[in-house]
Amino acid sequence: MSGQETTDKYDLSKNRLEALFDAIFAFAMTLLVTGFVIQPIPAPDAVVELPARIAAMSPEFLSFIIAFFVLASFWLLHHRQFHFIHFVNPPLVRITLFILAFTVLMPFTTNVSGDYSGVQVAVDLFHAI
């Protein structure tokens, strides 16, 4: 069976659902970097201040790395699971959309956790998502 086959009752191909999943994961993984913000530094001070500001961002970098590889792991697992799926039905679409809803929250929780790494609520939110 090819990924293009559909059932008589539901007209959504496996490839369409995989494409949506891939696109959203790629977008969410890319958005993770939006949390990296360095306030403008006057040019004469940049040589001294920039390395210190980048070093101070270590919680953000750690959150980014964790989130990126968690998302990559979920994407890979989904890819492996879909190898065994031959047709798409409404419950599978709902499950996939539920997963994607949490996926798009990952950049937000990553930024909050990185910015407020000492606040337990921020860390718990990141872990929950």
N, CA, C and O atoms as a printed pandas DataFrame, in Angstrom:
     atom_number atom_name residue_name chain_id  residue_number  x_coord  y_coord  z_coord
0              1         N          MET        A               1    0.829   -1.192    0.000
1              2        CA          MET        A               1    0.000    0.000    0.000
2              3         C          MET        A               1    0.865    1.245    0.000
3              4         O          MET        A               1    1.883    1.309    0.690
4              5         N          SER        A               2    0.465    2.202   -0.756
5              6        CA          SER        A               2    1.209    3.458   -0.770
6              7         C          SER        A               2    0.608    4.419    0.253
7              8         O          SER        A               2   -0.503    4.200    0.738
8              9         N          GLY        A               3    1.334    5.471    0.577
9             10        CA          GLY        A               3    0.857    6.468    1.517
10            11         C          GLY        A               3   -0.274    7.306    0.961
11            12         O          GLY        A               3   -0.879    8.090    1.691
12            13         N          GLN        A               4   -0.573    7.150   -0.337
13            14        CA          GLN        A               4   -1.617    7.944   -0.970
14            15         C          GLN        A               4   -2.999    7.333   -0.787
15            16         O          GLN        A               4   -3.999    8.008   -1.028
16            17         N          GLU        A               5   -3.081    6.077   -0.369
17            18        CA          GLU        A               5   -4.374    5.414   -0.271
18            19         C          GLU        A               5   -5.186    5.963    0.882
19            20         O          GLU        A               5   -4.644    6.321    1.928
20            21         N          THR        A               6   -6.490    6.024    0.680
21            22        CA          THR        A               6   -7.403    6.491    1.710
22            23         C          THR        A               6   -8.531    5.490    1.848
23            24         O          THR        A               6   -8.719    4.637    0.981
24            25         N          THR        A               7   -9.271    5.587    2.917
25            26        CA          THR        A               7  -10.450    4.746    3.077
26            27         C          THR        A               7  -11.617    5.411    2.377
27            28         O          THR        A               7  -11.550    6.589    2.026
28            29         N          ASP        A               8  -12.707    4.644    2.168
29            30        CA          ASP        A               8  -13.894    5.201    1.528
30            31         C          ASP        A               8  -14.584    6.228    2.420
31            32         O          ASP        A               8  -15.223    7.153    1.920
32            33         N          LYS        A               9  -14.458    6.072    3.740
33            34        CA          LYS        A               9  -15.172    6.929    4.669
34            35         C          LYS        A               9  -14.431    8.222    4.989
35            36         O          LYS        A               9  -15.051    9.197    5.414
36            37         N          TYR        A              10  -13.149    8.247    4.796
37            38        CA          TYR        A              10  -12.374    9.405    5.235
38            39         C          TYR        A              10  -11.373    9.767    4.164
39            40         O          TYR        A              10  -10.558    8.933    3.769
40            41         N          ASP        A              11  -11.420   10.977    3.694
41            42        CA          ASP        A              11  -10.614   11.366    2.553
42            43         C          ASP        A              11   -9.416   12.228    2.976
43            44         O          ASP        A              11   -9.332   13.401    2.615
44            45         N          LEU        A              12   -8.515   11.650    3.727
45            46        CA          LEU        A              12   -7.278   12.320    4.103
46            47         C          LEU        A              12   -6.162   11.295    3.974
47            48         O          LEU        A              12   -6.203   10.247    4.618
48            49         N          SER        A              13   -5.181   11.586    3.161
49            50        CA          SER        A              13   -4.110   10.620    2.951
50            51         C          SER        A              13   -3.119   10.660    4.105
51            52         O          SER        A              13   -2.985   11.663    4.806
52            53         N          LYS        A              14   -2.452    9.571    4.273
53            54        CA          LYS        A              14   -1.392    9.453    5.283
54            55         C          LYS        A              14   -0.311   10.501    5.034
55            56         O          LYS        A              14    0.220   11.087    5.978
56            57         N          ASN        A              15    0.009   10.733    3.778
57            58        CA          ASN        A              15    1.061   11.697    3.440
58            59         C          ASN        A              15    0.702   13.120    3.854
59            60         O          ASN        A              15    1.578   13.885    4.258
60            61         N          ARG        A              16   -0.586   13.486    3.757
61            62        CA          ARG        A              16   -1.007   14.831    4.165
62            63         C          ARG        A              16   -0.804   15.025    5.662
63            64         O          ARG        A              16   -0.328   16.073    6.097
64            65         N          LEU        A              17   -1.164   14.021    6.446
65            66        CA          LEU        A              17   -1.006   14.117    7.896
66            67         C          LEU        A              17    0.470   14.142    8.279
67            68         O          LEU        A              17    0.863   14.876    9.186
68            69         N          GLU        A              18    1.280   13.354    7.600
69            70        CA          GLU        A              18    2.725   13.365    7.851
70            71         C          GLU        A              18    3.334   14.719    7.481
71            72         O          GLU        A              18    4.200   15.228    8.193
72            73         N          ALA        A              19    2.885   15.292    6.383
73            74        CA          ALA        A              19    3.410   16.600    5.960
74            75         C          ALA        A              19    3.063   17.684    6.981
75            76         O          ALA        A              19    3.898   18.531    7.299
76            77         N          LEU        A              20    1.840   17.655    7.488
77            78        CA          LEU        A              20    1.445   18.617    8.519
78            79         C          LEU        A              20    2.307   18.437    9.766
79            80         O          LEU        A              20    2.797   19.411   10.337
80            81         N          PHE        A              21    2.484   17.212   10.174
81            82        CA          PHE        A              21    3.285   16.906   11.360
82            83         C          PHE        A              21    4.719   17.396   11.169
83            84         O          PHE        A              21    5.276   18.053   12.049
84            85         N          ASP        A              22    5.311   17.079   10.027
85            86        CA          ASP        A              22    6.685   17.505    9.739
86            87         C          ASP        A              22    6.811   19.025    9.740
87            88         O          ASP        A              22    7.758   19.575   10.304
88            89         N          ALA        A              23    5.863   19.693    9.113
89            90        CA          ALA        A              23    5.928   21.155    9.011
90            91         C          ALA        A              23    5.823   21.815   10.385
91            92         O          ALA        A              23    6.570   22.744   10.691
92            93         N          ILE        A              24    4.910   21.339   11.197
93            94        CA          ILE        A              24    4.739   21.953   12.516
94            95         C          ILE        A              24    5.943   21.672   13.401
95            96         O          ILE        A              24    6.383   22.552   14.140
96            97         N          PHE        A              25    6.475   20.476   13.338
97            98        CA          PHE        A              25    7.671   20.186   14.130
98            99         C          PHE        A              25    8.849   21.035   13.664
99           100         O          PHE        A              25    9.594   21.555   14.494
100          101         N          ALA        A              26    9.028   21.184   12.370
101          102        CA          ALA        A              26   10.123   22.015   11.858
102          103         C          ALA        A              26    9.950   23.462   12.308
103          104         O          ALA        A              26   10.916   24.117   12.700
104          105         N          PHE        A              27    8.726   23.952   12.251
105          106        CA          PHE        A              27    8.458   25.326   12.666
106          107         C          PHE        A              27    8.696   25.503   14.164
107          108         O          PHE        A              27    9.314   26.481   14.583
108          109         N          ALA        A              28    8.208   24.562   14.968
109          110        CA          ALA        A              28    8.394   24.649   16.425
110          111         C          ALA        A              28    9.878   24.577   16.790
111          112         O          ALA        A              28   10.338   25.300   17.673
112          113         N          MET        A              29   10.613   23.717   16.119
113          114        CA          MET        A              29   12.049   23.596   16.404
114          115         C          MET        A              29   12.778   24.882   16.018
115          116         O          MET        A              29   13.724   25.287   16.692
116          117         N          THR        A              30   12.342   25.515   14.945
117          118        CA          THR        A              30   12.955   26.766   14.520
118          119         C          THR        A              30   12.609   27.907   15.480
119          120         O          THR        A              30   13.454   28.749   15.783
120          121         N          LEU        A              31   11.371   27.928   15.951
121          122        CA          LEU        A              31   10.949   28.988   16.869
122          123         C          LEU        A              31   11.671   28.942   18.217
123          124         O          LEU        A              31   11.666   29.928   18.955
124          125         N          LEU        A              32   12.279   27.827   18.537
125          126        CA          LEU        A              32   12.998   27.726   19.807
126          127         C          LEU        A              32   14.072   28.804   19.935
127          128         O          LEU        A              32   14.361   29.262   21.041
128          129         N          VAL        A              33   14.653   29.202   18.834
129          130        CA          VAL        A              33   15.733   30.192   18.899
130          131         C          VAL        A              33   15.234   31.616   19.116
131          132         O          VAL        A              33   16.038   32.514   19.364
132          133         N          THR        A              34   13.940   31.839   19.029
133          134        CA          THR        A              34   13.434   33.197   19.225
134          135         C          THR        A              34   13.608   33.677   20.662
135          136         O          THR        A              34   13.486   34.870   20.939
136          137         N          GLY        A              35   13.887   32.768   21.560
137          138        CA          GLY        A              35   14.121   33.152   22.947
138          139         C          GLY        A              35   15.485   33.761   23.184
139          140         O          GLY        A              35   15.739   34.316   24.253
140          141         N          PHE        A              36   16.360   33.667   22.211
141          142        CA          PHE        A              36   17.701   34.227   22.351
142          143         C          PHE        A              36   17.683   35.691   21.951
143          144         O          PHE        A              36   17.713   36.021   20.765
144          145         N          VAL        A              37   17.634   36.555   22.933
145          146        CA          VAL        A              37   17.593   37.993   22.677
146          147         C          VAL        A              37   18.682   38.665   23.502
147          148         O          VAL        A              37   18.763   38.482   24.716
148          149         N          ILE        A              38   19.502   39.430   22.835
149          150        CA          ILE        A              38   20.517   40.240   23.513
150          151         C          ILE        A              38   20.156   41.688   23.263
151          152         O          ILE        A              38   20.049   42.133   22.120
152          153         N          GLN        A              39   19.973   42.407   24.339
153          154        CA          GLN        A              39   19.649   43.833   24.216
154          155         C          GLN        A              39   20.816   44.548   23.531
155          156         O          GLN        A              39   21.972   44.167   23.714
156          157         N          PRO        A              40   20.517   45.567   22.754
157          158        CA          PRO        A              40   21.591   46.294   22.062
158          159         C          PRO        A              40   22.648   46.819   23.041
159          160         O          PRO        A              40   22.341   47.301   24.132
160          161         N          ILE        A              41   23.882   46.704   22.610
161          162        CA          ILE        A              41   25.027   47.166   23.403
162          163         C          ILE        A              41   25.731   48.248   22.585
163          164         O          ILE        A              41   25.969   48.067   21.391
164          165         N          PRO        A              42   26.062   49.365   23.218
165          166        CA          PRO        A              42   26.824   50.379   22.482
166          167         C          PRO        A              42   28.131   49.782   21.947
167          168         O          PRO        A              42   28.798   49.009   22.635
168          169         N          ALA        A              43   28.476   50.141   20.742
169          170        CA          ALA        A              43   29.639   49.560   20.065
170          171         C          ALA        A              43   30.917   49.574   20.907
171          172         O          ALA        A              43   31.621   48.565   20.920
172          173         N          PRO        A              44   31.256   50.653   21.607
173          174        CA          PRO        A              44   32.508   50.641   22.381
174          175         C          PRO        A              44   32.482   49.629   23.537
175          176         O          PRO        A              44   33.531   49.134   23.948
176          177         N          ASP        A              45   31.299   49.326   24.055
177          178        CA          ASP        A              45   31.188   48.411   25.199
178          179         C          ASP        A              45   31.001   46.954   24.777
179          180         O          ASP        A              45   31.127   46.055   25.608
180          181         N          ALA        A              46   30.705   46.710   23.513
181          182        CA          ALA        A              46   30.349   45.368   23.056
182          183         C          ALA        A              46   31.464   44.352   23.262
183          184         O          ALA        A              46   31.192   43.197   23.589
184          185         N          VAL        A              47   32.697   44.758   23.078
185          186        CA          VAL        A              47   33.819   43.812   23.220
186          187         C          VAL        A              47   33.856   43.214   24.624
187          188         O          VAL        A              47   34.171   42.035   24.791
188          189         N          VAL        A              48   33.541   44.011   25.615
189          190        CA          VAL        A              48   33.586   43.555   27.004
190          191         C          VAL        A              48   32.256   42.931   27.428
191          192         O          VAL        A              48   32.246   41.885   28.078
192          193         N          GLU        A              49   31.141   43.556   27.069
193          194        CA          GLU        A              49   29.836   43.134   27.565
194          195         C          GLU        A              49   29.245   41.931   26.834
195          196         O          GLU        A              49   28.561   41.117   27.455
196          197         N          LEU        A              50   29.489   41.802   25.545
197          198        CA          LEU        A              50   28.851   40.723   24.783
198          199         C          LEU        A              50   29.200   39.335   25.314
199          200         O          LEU        A              50   28.286   38.536   25.518
200          201         N          PRO        A              51   30.469   39.003   25.549
201          202        CA          PRO        A              51   30.757   37.666   26.084
202          203         C          PRO        A              51   30.062   37.392   27.420
203          204         O          PRO        A              51   29.600   36.278   27.665
204          205         N          ALA        A              52   29.990   38.405   28.276
205          206        CA          ALA        A              52   29.329   38.224   29.566
206          207         C          ALA        A              52   27.825   38.002   29.391
207          208         O          ALA        A              52   27.229   37.176   30.082
208          209         N          ARG        A              53   27.228   38.730   28.479
209          210        CA          ARG        A              53   25.786   38.568   28.242
210          211         C          ARG        A              53   25.474   37.207   27.628
211          212         O          ARG        A              53   24.470   36.582   27.969
212          213         N          ILE        A              54   26.328   36.756   26.729
213          214        CA          ILE        A              54   26.123   35.421   26.141
214          215         C          ILE        A              54   26.291   34.359   27.212
215          216         O          ILE        A              54   25.507   33.411   27.263
216          217         N          ALA        A              55   27.280   34.492   28.056
217          218        CA          ALA        A              55   27.487   33.524   29.146
218          219         C          ALA        A              55   26.299   33.515   30.107
219          220         O          ALA        A              55   25.928   32.466   30.634
220          221         N          ALA        A              56   25.713   34.673   30.329
221          222        CA          ALA        A              56   24.559   34.763   31.227
222          223         C          ALA        A              56   23.324   34.076   30.637
223          224         O          ALA        A              56   22.356   33.809   31.349
224          225         N          MET        A              57   23.366   33.799   29.354
225          226        CA          MET        A              57   22.242   33.137   28.691
226          227         C          MET        A              57   22.330   31.615   28.760
227          228         O          MET        A              57   21.562   30.932   28.082
228          229         N          SER        A              58   23.226   31.079   29.543
229          230        CA          SER        A              58   23.387   29.623   29.594
230          231         C          SER        A              58   22.103   28.870   29.940
231          232         O          SER        A              58   21.890   27.790   29.389
232          233         N          PRO        A              59   21.228   29.382   30.829
233          234        CA          PRO        A              59   19.965   28.665   31.043
234          235         C          PRO        A              59   19.107   28.592   29.779
235          236         O          PRO        A              59   18.461   27.575   29.525
236          237         N          GLU        A              60   19.099   29.668   28.987
237          238        CA          GLU        A              60   18.342   29.651   27.744
238          239         C          GLU        A              60   18.910   28.630   26.759
239          240         O          GLU        A              60   18.162   27.918   26.089
240          241         N          PHE        A              61   20.245   28.567   26.677
241          242        CA          PHE        A              61   20.875   27.600   25.780
242          243         C          PHE        A              61   20.589   26.167   26.225
243          244         O          PHE        A              61   20.334   25.297   25.392
244          245         N          LEU        A              62   20.629   25.923   27.513
245          246        CA          LEU        A              62   20.332   24.584   28.031
246          247         C          LEU        A              62   18.888   24.199   27.724
247          248         O          LEU        A              62   18.621   23.085   27.274
248          249         N          SER        A              63   17.962   25.115   27.968
249          250        CA          SER        A              63   16.556   24.845   27.655
250          251         C          SER        A              63   16.359   24.587   26.169
251          252         O          SER        A              63   15.595   23.703   25.781
252          253         N          PHE        A              64   17.050   25.359   25.339
253          254        CA          PHE        A              64   16.962   25.162   23.888
254          255         C          PHE        A              64   17.429   23.763   23.490
255          256         O          PHE        A              64   16.743   23.063   22.745
256          257         N          ILE        A              65   18.585   23.361   23.983
257          258        CA          ILE        A              65   19.138   22.047   23.627
258          259         C          ILE        A              65   18.199   20.925   24.056
259          260         O          ILE        A              65   17.937   19.997   23.291
260          261         N          ILE        A              66   17.698   21.016   25.274
261          262        CA          ILE        A              66   16.777   19.979   25.762
262          263         C          ILE        A              66   15.526   19.940   24.908
263          264         O          ILE        A              66   15.117   18.872   24.454
264          265         N          ALA        A              67   14.913   21.096   24.685
265          266        CA          ALA        A              67   13.670   21.151   23.908
266          267         C          ALA        A              67   13.887   20.686   22.479
267          268         O          ALA        A              67   13.054   19.964   21.931
268          269         N          PHE        A              68   14.990   21.086   21.870
269          270        CA          PHE        A              68   15.248   20.693   20.485
270          271         C          PHE        A              68   15.344   19.169   20.368
271          272         O          PHE        A              68   14.759   18.578   19.460
272          273         N          PHE        A              69   16.071   18.543   21.271
273          274        CA          PHE        A              69   16.238   17.094   21.170
274          275         C          PHE        A              69   15.011   16.319   21.628
275          276         O          PHE        A              69   14.795   15.193   21.180
276          277         N          VAL        A              70   14.207   16.895   22.508
277          278        CA          VAL        A              70   12.920   16.272   22.849
278          279         C          VAL        A              70   12.021   16.294   21.624
279          280         O          VAL        A              70   11.429   15.276   21.266
280          281         N          LEU        A              71   11.914   17.464   20.975
281          282        CA          LEU        A              71   11.105   17.549   19.760
282          283         C          LEU        A              71   11.638   16.626   18.667
283          284         O          LEU        A              71   10.860   15.956   17.988
284          285         N          ALA        A              72   12.943   16.586   18.496
285          286        CA          ALA        A              72   13.532   15.702   17.483
286          287         C          ALA        A              72   13.207   14.242   17.783
287          288         O          ALA        A              72   12.930   13.466   16.867
288          289         N          SER        A              73   13.240   13.868   19.045
289          290        CA          SER        A              73   12.916   12.482   19.434
290          291         C          SER        A              73   11.456   12.160   19.139
291          292         O          SER        A              73   11.144   11.086   18.625
292          293         N          PHE        A              74   10.557   13.098   19.467
293          294        CA          PHE        A              74    9.139   12.873   19.187
294          295         C          PHE        A              74    8.887   12.787   17.688
295          296         O          PHE        A              74    8.099   11.956   17.235
296          297         N          TRP        A              75    9.553   13.641   16.919
297          298        CA          TRP        A              75    9.384   13.608   15.471
298          299         C          TRP        A              75    9.854   12.267   14.905
299          300         O          TRP        A              75    9.184   11.672   14.062
300          301         N          LEU        A              76   11.000   11.804   15.372
301          302        CA          LEU        A              76   11.537   10.529   14.892
302          303         C          LEU        A              76   10.629    9.368   15.280
303          304         O          LEU        A              76   10.400    8.466   14.474
304          305         N          LEU        A              77   10.115    9.382   16.494
305          306        CA          LEU        A              77    9.193    8.331   16.941
306          307         C          LEU        A              77    7.936    8.333   16.077
307          308         O          LEU        A              77    7.466    7.272   15.665
308          309         N          HIS        A              78    7.393    9.511   15.801
309          310        CA          HIS        A              78    6.215    9.608   14.943
310          311         C          HIS        A              78    6.515    9.053   13.554
311          312         O          HIS        A              78    5.696    8.329   12.987
312          313         N          HIS        A              79    7.665    9.381   13.011
313          314        CA          HIS        A              79    8.068    8.875   11.695
314          315         C          HIS        A              79    8.116    7.349   11.703
315          316         O          HIS        A              79    7.622    6.703   10.779
316          317         N          ARG        A              80    8.703    6.785   12.735
317          318        CA          ARG        A              80    8.796    5.318   12.833
318          319         C          ARG        A              80    7.420    4.681   12.976
319          320         O          ARG        A              80    7.154    3.646   12.367
320          321         N          GLN        A              81    6.542    5.288   13.774
321          322        CA          GLN        A              81    5.201    4.739   13.954
322          323         C          GLN        A              81    4.408    4.792   12.659
323          324         O          GLN        A              81    3.681    3.851   12.340
324          325         N          PHE        A              82    4.536    5.871   11.917
325          326        CA          PHE        A              82    3.759    6.009   10.691
326          327         C          PHE        A              82    4.224    5.052    9.597
327          328         O          PHE        A              82    3.531    4.879    8.595
328          329         N          HIS        A              83    5.359    4.447    9.773
329          330        CA          HIS        A              83    5.793    3.412    8.835
330          331         C          HIS        A              83    4.795    2.249    8.823
331          332         O          HIS        A              83    4.609    1.591    7.799
332          333         N          PHE        A              84    4.162    2.008    9.964
333          334        CA          PHE        A              84    3.242    0.880   10.106
334          335         C          PHE        A              84    1.780    1.253    9.878
335          336         O          PHE        A              84    0.915    0.378    9.911
336          337         N          ILE        A              85    1.489    2.516    9.651
337          338        CA          ILE        A              85    0.113    2.959    9.435
338          339         C          ILE        A              85   -0.163    2.966    7.937
339          340         O          ILE        A              85    0.617    3.489    7.141
340          341         N          HIS        A              86   -1.300    2.367    7.579
341          342        CA          HIS        A              86   -1.633    2.254    6.159
342          343         C          HIS        A              86   -2.758    3.178    5.728
343          344         O          HIS        A              86   -2.880    3.489    4.543
344          345         N          PHE        A              87   -3.585    3.624    6.671
345          346        CA          PHE        A              87   -4.638    4.577    6.339
346          347         C          PHE        A              87   -4.919    5.463    7.546
347          348         O          PHE        A              87   -4.602    5.118    8.684
348          349         N          VAL        A              88   -5.516    6.604    7.268
349          350        CA          VAL        A              88   -5.790    7.613    8.286
350          351         C          VAL        A              88   -7.289    7.629    8.558
351          352         O          VAL        A              88   -8.104    7.611    7.636
352          353         N          ASN        A              89   -7.635    7.664    9.841
353          354        CA          ASN        A              89   -9.041    7.787   10.228
354          355         C          ASN        A              89   -9.185    8.944   11.211
355          356         O          ASN        A              89   -8.178    9.448   11.708
356          357         N          PRO        A              90  -10.409    9.377   11.504
357          358        CA          PRO        A              90  -10.594   10.539   12.393
358          359         C          PRO        A              90   -9.922   10.427   13.764
359          360         O          PRO        A              90   -9.342   11.413   14.218
360          361         N          PRO        A              91   -9.969    9.273   14.450
361          362        CA          PRO        A              91   -9.271    9.216   15.745
362          363         C          PRO        A              91   -7.760    9.455   15.620
363          364         O          PRO        A              91   -7.166   10.101   16.483
364          365         N          LEU        A              92   -7.148    8.951   14.575
365          366        CA          LEU        A              92   -5.714    9.174   14.374
366          367         C          LEU        A              92   -5.428   10.654   14.122
367          368         O          LEU        A              92   -4.434   11.185   14.616
368          369         N          VAL        A              93   -6.279   11.309   13.370
369          370        CA          VAL        A              93   -6.111   12.743   13.119
370          371         C          VAL        A              93   -6.232   13.512   14.432
371          372         O          VAL        A              93   -5.431   14.407   14.701
372          373         N          ARG        A              94   -7.224   13.173   15.247
373          374        CA          ARG        A              94   -7.401   13.862   16.532
374          375         C          ARG        A              94   -6.197   13.654   17.445
375          376         O          ARG        A              94   -5.742   14.601   18.088
376          377         N          ILE        A              95   -5.682   12.447   17.511
377          378        CA          ILE        A              95   -4.498   12.165   18.337
378          379         C          ILE        A              95   -3.310   12.985   17.839
379          380         O          ILE        A              95   -2.577   13.572   18.636
380          381         N          THR        A              96   -3.122   13.025   16.524
381          382        CA          THR        A              96   -2.014   13.779   15.945
382          383         C          THR        A              96   -2.155   15.265   16.241
383          384         O          THR        A              96   -1.175   15.921   16.596
384          385         N          LEU        A              97   -3.355   15.800   16.099
385          386        CA          LEU        A              97   -3.572   17.220   16.384
386          387         C          LEU        A              97   -3.366   17.528   17.870
387          388         O          LEU        A              97   -2.877   18.605   18.212
388          389         N          PHE        A              98   -3.728   16.607   18.742
389          390        CA          PHE        A              98   -3.491   16.776   20.181
390          391         C          PHE        A              98   -1.991   16.868   20.455
391          392         O          PHE        A              98   -1.549   17.727   21.218
392          393         N          ILE        A              99   -1.220   15.993   19.840
393          394        CA          ILE        A              99    0.240   16.022   19.988
394          395         C          ILE        A              99    0.792   17.348   19.459
395          396         O          ILE        A              99    1.664   17.953   20.083
396          397         N          LEU        A             100    0.287   17.794   18.318
397          398        CA          LEU        A             100    0.773   19.032   17.717
398          399         C          LEU        A             100    0.429   20.258   18.566
399          400         O          LEU        A             100    1.181   21.232   18.578
400          401         N          ALA        A             101   -0.701   20.216   19.275
401          402        CA          ALA        A             101   -1.059   21.336   20.155
402          403         C          ALA        A             101    0.006   21.524   21.235
403          404         O          ALA        A             101    0.379   22.652   21.555
404          405         N          PHE        A             102    0.486   20.434   21.785
405          406        CA          PHE        A             102    1.539   20.536   22.791
406          407         C          PHE        A             102    2.886   20.882   22.158
407          408         O          PHE        A             102    3.720   21.542   22.779
408          409         N          THR        A             103    3.088   20.441   20.944
409          410        CA          THR        A             103    4.335   20.730   20.241
410          411         C          THR        A             103    4.513   22.232   20.027
411          412         O          THR        A             103    5.606   22.762   20.228
412          413         N          VAL        A             104    3.457   22.913   19.626
413          414        CA          VAL        A             104    3.587   24.343   19.361
414          415         C          VAL        A             104    3.737   25.157   20.642
415          416         O          VAL        A             104    4.126   26.324   20.585
416          417         N          LEU        A             105    3.438   24.567   21.786
417          418        CA          LEU        A             105    3.672   25.239   23.071
418          419         C          LEU        A             105    5.128   25.148   23.522
419          420         O          LEU        A             105    5.563   25.912   24.384
420          421         N          MET        A             106    5.866   24.231   22.952
421          422        CA          MET        A             106    7.248   23.990   23.388
422          423         C          MET        A             106    8.137   25.237   23.286
423          424         O          MET        A             106    8.878   25.503   24.232
424          425         N          PRO        A             107    8.109   26.015   22.199
425          426        CA          PRO        A             107    8.954   27.221   22.181
426          427         C          PRO        A             107    8.615   28.200   23.308
427          428         O          PRO        A             107    9.517   28.786   23.906
428          429         N          PHE        A             108    7.340   28.378   23.599
429          430        CA          PHE        A             108    6.948   29.283   24.675
430          431         C          PHE        A             108    7.476   28.795   26.021
431          432         O          PHE        A             108    8.090   29.556   26.768
432          433         N          THR        A             109    7.235   27.525   26.322
433          434        CA          THR        A             109    7.681   27.011   27.626
434          435         C          THR        A             109    9.199   26.976   27.727
435          436         O          THR        A             109    9.756   27.134   28.814
436          437         N          THR        A             110    9.861   26.772   26.610
437          438        CA          THR        A             110   11.328   26.799   26.607
438          439         C          THR        A             110   11.832   28.193   26.938
439          440         O          THR        A             110   12.754   28.345   27.739
440          441         N          ASN        A             111   11.238   29.209   26.330
441          442        CA          ASN        A             111   11.644   30.590   26.609
442          443         C          ASN        A             111   11.379   30.970   28.060
443          444         O          ASN        A             111   12.225   31.591   28.703
444          445         N          VAL        A             112   10.223   30.607   28.574
445          446        CA          VAL        A             112    9.889   30.928   29.963
446          447         C          VAL        A             112   10.849   30.228   30.913
447          448         O          VAL        A             112   11.347   30.832   31.863
448          449         N          SER        A             113   11.103   28.958   30.652
449          450        CA          SER        A             113   12.011   28.199   31.514
450          451         C          SER        A             113   13.433   28.741   31.459
451          452         O          SER        A             113   14.118   28.798   32.480
452          453         N          GLY        A             114   13.874   29.134   30.282
453          454        CA          GLY        A             114   15.220   29.683   30.150
454          455         C          GLY        A             114   15.355   31.050   30.798
455          456         O          GLY        A             114   16.376   31.358   31.413
456          457         N          ASP        A             115   14.321   31.866   30.656
457          458        CA          ASP        A             115   14.355   33.213   31.233
458          459         C          ASP        A             115   14.203   33.205   32.749
459          460         O          ASP        A             115   14.754   34.061   33.440
460          461         N          TYR        A             116   13.450   32.231   33.260
461          462        CA          TYR        A             116   13.171   32.169   34.695
462          463         C          TYR        A             116   13.563   30.799   35.250
463          464         O          TYR        A             116   12.757   30.120   35.886
464          465         N          SER        A             117   14.799   30.408   35.001
465          466        CA          SER        A             117   15.248   29.075   35.404
466          467         C          SER        A             117   15.232   28.864   36.915
467          468         O          SER        A             117   15.214   27.722   37.375
468          469         N          GLY        A             118   15.239   29.935   37.686
469          470        CA          GLY        A             118   15.189   29.816   39.133
470          471         C          GLY        A             118   13.785   29.794   39.701
471          472         O          GLY        A             118   13.611   29.673   40.913
472          473         N          VAL        A             119   12.778   29.910   38.843
473          474        CA          VAL        A             119   11.381   29.917   39.290
474          475         C          VAL        A             119   10.779   28.545   39.008
475          476         O          VAL        A             119   10.710   28.115   37.857
476          477         N          GLN        A             120   10.350   27.870   40.052
477          478        CA          GLN        A             120    9.885   26.484   39.916
478          479         C          GLN        A             120    8.699   26.345   38.967
479          480         O          GLN        A             120    8.619   25.366   38.225
480          481         N          VAL        A             121    7.774   27.308   38.976
481          482        CA          VAL        A             121    6.617   27.235   38.082
482          483         C          VAL        A             121    7.059   27.217   36.623
483          484         O          VAL        A             121    6.495   26.476   35.819
484          485         N          ALA        A             122    8.050   28.013   36.273
485          486        CA          ALA        A             122    8.548   28.063   34.896
486          487         C          ALA        A             122    9.167   26.724   34.508
487          488         O          ALA        A             122    8.937   26.225   33.406
488          489         N          VAL        A             123    9.936   26.157   35.395
489          490        CA          VAL        A             123   10.575   24.855   35.127
490          491         C          VAL        A             123    9.526   23.755   35.037
491          492         O          VAL        A             123    9.601   22.892   34.161
492          493         N          ASP        A             124    8.550   23.782   35.936
493          494        CA          ASP        A             124    7.480   22.777   35.915
494          495         C          ASP        A             124    6.656   22.856   34.632
495          496         O          ASP        A             124    6.263   21.828   34.081
496          497         N          LEU        A             125    6.395   24.076   34.155
497          498        CA          LEU        A             125    5.658   24.250   32.907
498          499         C          LEU        A             125    6.425   23.633   31.736
499          500         O          LEU        A             125    5.847   22.955   30.887
500          501         N          PHE        A             126    7.727   23.880   31.707
501          502        CA          PHE        A             126    8.568   23.312   30.655
502          503         C          PHE        A             126    8.526   21.789   30.695
503          504         O          PHE        A             126    8.398   21.145   29.654
504          505         N          HIS        A             127    8.632   21.218   31.873
505          506        CA          HIS        A             127    8.622   19.763   32.015
506          507         C          HIS        A             127    7.249   19.176   31.685
507          508         O          HIS        A             127    7.158   18.086   31.120
508          509         N          ALA        A             128    6.194   19.890   32.035
509          510        CA          ALA        A             128    4.846   19.385   31.757
510          511         C          ALA        A             128    4.573   19.298   30.266
511          512         O          ALA        A             128    3.942   18.349   29.800
512          513         N          ILE        A             129    5.044   20.278   29.521
513          514        CA          ILE        A             129    4.818   20.265   28.079
514          515         C          ILE        A             129    5.775   19.275   27.441
515          516         O          ILE        A             129    5.760   19.099   26.223
